């Protein structure tokens, strides 16, 4: 199952208020020094995707990744959109910058970069 918080839904409604809604892809991004994380992008559905209607928006995700990550939740924080799931991803954990980075326990967690100066 893919869920979407009220605040994430409100932001998407605002974003698409003057344009045709595009499918929203949940994908695995490299994530820099904090390691891989789930992220969002606008994209079209592919044959090997899980496709779900989530609060009026089409959300697509590679079926194999979805099976490993479900349940998936799209949320909004002061840093922007974030995606959380049951998928445990290993990251580098630090990068030697002044603010430091730490790897969160779940994919897509908003944490990771203390100062934002390295990631």
C-alpha positions as CSV (number, residue, x, y, z in Angstrom):
1,X,0.0,0.0,0.0
2,X,1.1,3.5,-0.7
3,X,-0.2,6.3,1.6
4,X,0.0,10.1,1.4
5,X,-0.2,12.5,4.3
6,X,-2.6,15.4,4.3
7,X,0.2,17.9,4.0
8,X,1.8,16.1,1.0
9,X,-1.6,15.9,-0.7
10,X,-2.2,19.6,-0.2
11,X,1.2,20.4,-1.7
12,X,0.5,18.2,-4.8
13,X,-2.9,19.8,-5.2
14,X,-1.3,23.3,-5.2
15,X,1.5,22.2,-7.6
16,X,-0.9,20.7,-10.1
17,X,-3.6,23.5,-9.7
18,X,-2.7,25.0,-13.1
19,X,-1.5,21.9,-15.0
20,X,-2.5,18.4,-15.8
21,X,-1.3,16.0,-13.1
22,X,1.5,13.7,-14.0
23,X,2.2,10.3,-12.5
24,X,4.4,10.5,-9.5
25,X,7.3,7.9,-9.3
26,X,8.7,6.6,-6.1
27,X,12.2,5.5,-6.9
28,X,15.5,4.6,-5.2
29,X,18.0,7.5,-5.3
30,X,21.7,7.2,-4.5
31,X,21.4,9.7,-1.7
32,X,25.0,10.9,-1.4
33,X,26.9,10.4,1.9
34,X,23.7,9.5,3.8
35,X,23.2,6.5,1.5
36,X,20.4,5.5,-0.8
37,X,16.9,6.7,-0.1
38,X,13.4,6.7,-1.6
39,X,12.6,9.8,-3.6
40,X,9.9,11.3,-5.8
41,X,9.9,12.3,-9.5
42,X,7.3,13.0,-12.2
43,X,7.3,10.1,-14.6
44,X,5.2,7.8,-16.7
45,X,4.1,4.3,-15.7
46,X,6.1,1.4,-17.2
47,X,5.1,-2.2,-17.7
48,X,7.0,-3.4,-14.6
49,X,5.4,-0.8,-12.3
50,X,3.0,-1.1,-9.4
51,X,0.4,1.6,-10.2
52,X,-1.9,3.0,-7.5
53,X,-4.4,5.8,-7.2
54,X,-3.4,7.6,-4.0
55,X,-5.8,10.4,-3.0
56,X,-6.5,11.2,-6.6
57,X,-2.9,11.0,-7.9
58,X,-1.3,8.2,-9.9
59,X,1.7,6.9,-8.0
60,X,4.0,4.5,-9.7
61,X,6.9,2.4,-8.4
62,X,8.9,-0.5,-9.7
63,X,7.0,-3.7,-8.6
64,X,10.1,-5.4,-7.2
65,X,11.1,-2.3,-5.2
66,X,7.5,-1.9,-4.0
67,X,7.3,-5.5,-2.8
68,X,10.5,-4.9,-0.7
69,X,9.4,-1.5,0.6
70,X,5.7,-1.7,1.3
71,X,4.0,-0.1,3.0
72,X,5.2,3.2,1.6
73,X,4.2,6.7,2.9
74,X,4.7,10.0,1.2
75,X,5.0,12.9,3.6
76,X,5.8,16.6,3.7
77,X,8.2,18.2,6.1
78,X,9.9,21.6,6.3
79,X,12.6,20.1,4.1
80,X,10.2,19.0,1.4
81,X,8.7,15.7,0.4
82,X,10.0,12.6,2.1
83,X,9.2,8.9,1.6
84,X,9.3,6.4,4.4
85,X,8.9,2.6,4.1
86,X,9.8,-0.7,5.7
87,X,12.8,-1.0,3.4
88,X,16.1,-0.9,5.4
89,X,18.9,0.7,3.4
90,X,22.5,0.8,4.4
91,X,24.4,4.1,3.8
92,X,27.9,5.3,4.3
93,X,26.9,7.1,7.5
94,X,29.4,10.0,7.4
95,X,31.2,12.1,4.9
96,X,33.8,14.2,6.7
97,X,32.1,17.5,6.3
98,X,31.7,20.0,9.1
99,X,28.0,19.2,9.9
100,X,28.4,15.5,9.6
101,X,25.9,13.1,8.2
102,X,24.3,10.1,9.7
103,X,22.4,7.3,8.1
104,X,18.8,7.0,9.2
105,X,17.3,3.6,9.9
106,X,14.5,3.8,7.3
107,X,14.5,4.7,3.7
108,X,13.6,8.3,2.9
109,X,13.9,9.6,6.4
110,X,14.3,13.4,6.4
111,X,17.4,13.2,8.7
112,X,20.9,12.5,7.4
113,X,22.7,15.8,7.0
114,X,23.3,17.9,10.1
115,X,24.2,21.2,8.3
116,X,23.2,20.3,4.8
117,X,26.7,21.3,3.7
118,X,27.7,18.0,2.3
119,X,24.7,16.2,0.9
